[in-house]
């Protein structure tokens, strides 16, 4: 096959796949929030590395360790009723004494001590960026959880009006990729035959 024929075949395959809207055929039976999220993430980061009947998974895409689009998300009423279908994780160590403050701010922002990650669940990447930026402000003592909730409510109104507030435009969380931020904790039960 000539180079020209291969190029024509590749072009035909791209057209058949639907170009940027290629996420639609992947998840045609998914609920609307998940279909929209899948299309948006695929348009930005390309096809997922893994697919199951209920998940699309990207690894090391953009600033994220992992992005997952769920077919069925958790229903979440803060700051407005939505479905948490987009999960995104960063390497970030939240001090143990601030876990409660992060949870008070937003129950869909989850620090994981063992893995050394901070994960946001939301309806879109912009919502996750907003949540993580505000969680960072809570961790750094710049905002109380209540102040962060107020800022999330105001910024979400802007997102719903088709605007992109500064807090949702760019991730400001410092990725703590220098060294290992995981914390496997301390073994309390030793293997047989070993003493402390």
C-alpha positions as CSV (number, residue, x, y, z in Angstrom):
1,X,0.0,0.0,0.0
2,X,1.4,3.4,-1.0
3,X,2.0,6.2,1.4
4,X,-0.9,8.1,-0.3
5,X,-3.3,5.2,0.2
6,X,-2.3,4.8,3.8
7,X,-2.9,8.5,4.4
8,X,-6.3,8.3,2.7
9,X,-7.3,5.3,4.8
10,X,-6.2,7.0,8.0
11,X,-8.2,10.1,7.0
12,X,-11.3,8.0,6.3
13,X,-11.0,6.2,9.7
14,X,-10.8,9.6,11.5
15,X,-13.9,10.8,9.7
16,X,-15.7,7.5,10.4
17,X,-14.8,7.9,14.1
18,X,-16.4,11.3,14.2
19,X,-13.3,13.3,15.0
20,X,-13.6,15.2,18.3
21,X,-17.0,13.8,19.1
22,X,-15.7,10.3,19.1
23,X,-16.6,9.9,22.8
24,X,-20.3,9.8,21.9
25,X,-20.2,6.3,20.3
26,X,-18.3,5.0,23.3
27,X,-21.1,5.7,25.8
28,X,-24.4,6.1,23.8
29,X,-26.5,4.5,26.6
30,X,-25.0,6.5,29.5
31,X,-27.0,9.2,31.3
32,X,-26.6,12.7,29.8
33,X,-24.3,14.1,32.5
34,X,-21.9,11.2,32.0
35,X,-22.1,11.4,28.2
36,X,-21.3,15.2,28.3
37,X,-18.4,14.6,30.7
38,X,-17.0,11.8,28.5
39,X,-17.2,13.9,25.4
40,X,-15.5,16.9,27.1
41,X,-12.7,14.9,28.6
42,X,-12.1,13.0,25.4
43,X,-12.0,16.2,23.4
44,X,-9.3,17.6,25.7
45,X,-7.2,14.5,26.4
46,X,-8.0,12.0,23.6
47,X,-9.3,8.5,24.0
48,X,-9.2,6.9,27.4
49,X,-6.5,4.3,28.2
50,X,-9.1,2.0,29.8
51,X,-12.8,1.4,29.2
52,X,-15.3,-0.7,31.0
53,X,-19.1,-0.8,30.9
54,X,-19.3,1.8,33.6
55,X,-15.9,3.7,33.5
56,X,-13.6,5.6,31.2
57,X,-10.1,6.0,32.6
58,X,-7.2,8.3,31.6
59,X,-3.9,8.1,33.4
60,X,-1.3,10.9,33.6
61,X,-3.4,13.3,31.5
62,X,-2.6,16.9,31.9
63,X,-2.0,17.7,35.6
64,X,-3.9,14.6,36.8
65,X,-2.6,11.3,38.0
66,X,-5.9,9.8,37.0
67,X,-9.2,11.0,35.5
68,X,-12.2,8.7,35.6
69,X,-15.6,9.4,34.0
70,X,-18.3,7.3,35.7
71,X,-21.4,6.1,34.0
72,X,-23.3,6.7,37.2
73,X,-22.1,9.3,39.6
74,X,-23.0,10.0,43.2
75,X,-25.8,12.5,43.5
76,X,-24.5,15.6,45.3
77,X,-26.5,18.7,46.3
78,X,-23.7,21.1,47.1
79,X,-23.6,23.8,45.8
80,X,-26.4,22.8,43.5
81,X,-27.9,19.5,42.6
82,X,-25.6,17.6,40.2
83,X,-24.1,14.1,39.6
84,X,-20.4,13.6,40.5
85,X,-19.4,11.7,37.3
86,X,-15.9,13.1,36.9
87,X,-13.2,11.9,39.3
88,X,-9.7,13.5,39.1
89,X,-6.7,13.0,41.4
90,X,-3.5,14.9,42.1
91,X,-0.4,14.1,44.2
92,X,-1.1,16.2,47.3
93,X,-0.5,15.5,50.9
94,X,-3.1,17.0,53.2
95,X,-2.0,17.2,56.9
96,X,-4.1,14.9,59.0
97,X,-5.3,17.7,61.2
98,X,-7.0,19.3,58.2
99,X,-9.0,16.3,56.9
100,X,-12.1,17.4,58.7
101,X,-11.8,21.0,57.4
102,X,-11.6,19.7,53.8
103,X,-14.6,17.4,54.4
104,X,-16.5,20.3,56.0
105,X,-15.8,22.4,52.9
106,X,-16.9,19.8,50.3
107,X,-17.6,16.1,50.9
108,X,-16.6,15.3,47.3
109,X,-13.0,16.4,47.8
110,X,-11.2,13.4,49.3
111,X,-7.6,13.4,50.8
112,X,-6.1,9.9,50.6
113,X,-3.3,9.6,53.1
114,X,-2.0,6.2,51.9
115,X,-1.7,7.2,48.3
116,X,-0.8,10.8,48.9
117,X,-3.5,12.1,46.7
118,X,-6.3,14.7,46.7
119,X,-9.3,13.7,44.6
120,X,-12.2,15.7,43.5
121,X,-15.5,14.4,42.3
122,X,-17.7,16.7,40.3
123,X,-19.8,17.2,37.2
124,X,-16.9,18.5,35.1
125,X,-13.2,19.2,35.1
126,X,-13.9,22.9,35.7
127,X,-15.9,22.0,38.8
128,X,-13.1,19.8,40.0
129,X,-10.5,22.5,39.4
130,X,-12.7,24.9,41.4
131,X,-13.1,22.4,44.3
132,X,-9.4,21.6,44.4
133,X,-8.3,25.2,44.3
134,X,-10.6,26.0,47.2
135,X,-9.5,22.9,49.2
136,X,-5.9,24.2,48.8
137,X,-7.0,27.5,50.3
138,X,-8.6,25.7,53.2
139,X,-5.5,23.6,53.8
140,X,-3.2,26.7,53.7
141,X,-5.5,28.5,56.1
142,X,-6.4,31.2,53.6
143,X,-10.1,30.4,53.8
144,X,-12.3,28.7,56.5
145,X,-14.4,25.8,55.2
146,X,-17.4,28.1,55.4
147,X,-15.8,30.8,53.3
148,X,-14.7,28.2,50.7
149,X,-18.3,27.0,50.5
150,X,-19.5,30.6,49.8
151,X,-16.8,31.0,47.1
152,X,-17.7,27.7,45.5
153,X,-21.4,28.6,45.5
154,X,-20.7,32.0,43.8
155,X,-18.3,30.5,41.2
156,X,-20.7,27.6,40.4
157,X,-23.3,30.2,39.6
158,X,-20.9,31.8,37.1
159,X,-20.1,28.4,35.6
160,X,-23.9,27.7,35.2
161,X,-24.2,31.1,33.4
162,X,-21.6,30.0,30.9
163,X,-18.7,32.0,32.4
164,X,-15.4,30.6,33.7
165,X,-14.5,32.2,37.1
166,X,-10.8,32.6,37.8
167,X,-10.9,29.9,40.5
168,X,-12.1,27.3,37.9
169,X,-9.9,28.4,35.0
170,X,-6.5,27.1,36.2
171,X,-5.4,24.7,38.8
172,X,-3.4,26.5,41.6
173,X,-2.7,23.4,43.7
174,X,1.0,22.8,43.9
175,X,1.6,19.3,42.7
176,X,3.8,17.7,45.3
177,X,5.6,15.3,42.9
178,X,9.0,15.9,44.4
179,X,9.6,12.8,46.4
180,X,7.0,10.4,47.6
181,X,3.9,11.9,49.2
182,X,2.3,8.6,50.0
183,X,2.1,7.4,53.6
184,X,1.8,3.6,54.1
185,X,1.5,4.2,57.8
186,X,3.1,1.9,60.5
187,X,2.7,-1.9,60.7
188,X,1.1,-2.9,64.0
189,X,1.1,-6.6,63.3
190,X,4.4,-8.1,62.2
191,X,4.8,-11.2,60.1
192,X,5.1,-14.5,62.1
193,X,8.5,-15.0,63.7
194,X,9.4,-11.3,63.7
195,X,9.6,-9.2,66.8
196,X,9.5,-5.4,67.1
